[in-house]
Amino acid sequence: MVTIVKNRRSALLNLIRGLEYCKTTPSELIIVHMNEAPYRLPSASFPIHVKVVASEHHLPLAAARNLAIESANANQVVFLDADCIPSIDLFCVYRKAFSQADLLLSGRVRYLSGLVMSKTDLFEHMMAYSMPDPVREEIGQYPYELFWSLNFACSKAVFSRIGGFDERFIGYGGEDTDFAFSAKSAGVELKTIDAIAFHQHHPSYDPPLNHLKDIICNAKAFQEKWGIWPMEGWLAKFQHAGLISWRDGRLELLRVPSAQEIRQALKQT
């Protein structure tokens, strides 16, 4: 199993604790830190290997994921976001799916609110304490457009066939949709399975004004590569706020949001 992390120490410790609750634990855990120094971790019943990506970009997600799978010794690799805690049968479900065909596998994600994160019995009752994904809850098989890299798995051969994550995408936004589109272009089937991970609460923004410049850069790269715009909902909100100009196939930054605008975008859940 692999994960990437920056400024999420407590979440990472919860992920490691969650792995110990699993019916089947991973053969190893690869952790890639993005532009931060590694720190002391608890001992675990499985090997933990730590890597670091140092980049001029503050959040090199694509490069970190590529290094993670390159560093993995196993041929079949589960990717979990550092904000996620695995369900007790996550690896059992993935292992069964791996035996069926060489696919890009997408697990499902449920959400833990800030109110439940301090519960002493959280790890025993995460299903009861969590909420389903509001967008994907009723979708049996996710289309490529809704692939999300919080919880997925594939073999190294499939990852190579897809081409890995395109490192032209810098920072936050669109890099996982690009990965899914590359999978589709390469003829790799995307299959959604009931391998559930629980997303830990952390501050988030709607729209993500804190990632505005990254999203603009990545949206342009995506449109140039695939001929369509990604993240249209966010772009529409940026345009409505007067932050960008988005028309006639062109996307330009008009101004950066104020500190007050960013605070107002903070979700209160």
C-alpha angles and dihedrals in degrees: 000000000000136000137175125215147184126169092349104107098141091045091051091051089052090050091053091047089049091053089059089057093056120111087229117028122209121265087236143348120229113198120191116194116206113218094329136099118255117251138204114290131193119260114263138194089246131052117270119204120190128207133175131215112202111194141160085234113081096223111028096181098160095048091046094052091048092051090047095058092039088056096047117106094200120083093217111058132191117205116206125176113239088243091062132090115202123236113243093256099039095112093043090056093046092047091054091049092049089058092058103058145325100275144145100254124205120197125199129255131215124188132239115205123223089251094066101040093089096050112123092219095046096120093051095050108030094131092055093044096047135081127220124251105276093215102037102032097103097036115104099191117021117229116232089257091064098046110130126189096220092097123009142121142202141155121267088248092056091046089053092046090053090048096240122257114329106244091205084081105084126193125342127350139048100010094109093046088051089051090053092048089050088052091052091047090051092051094249112151117231113217125185116214136177096259097135128204125182117226114220118227119257133155112285137174133227107228096018097239089163088069098039098124093045092050093050092049094047094043089056091048091049094048091049091050101041105019095238135085120250126206091028093164092058093043090052090052091048090051093048089053091053093245098120142022110228116174143107091026093303130114121193136170111239100178142339119253120259121245088253092054090051091050090050090054091057110115113232098213 
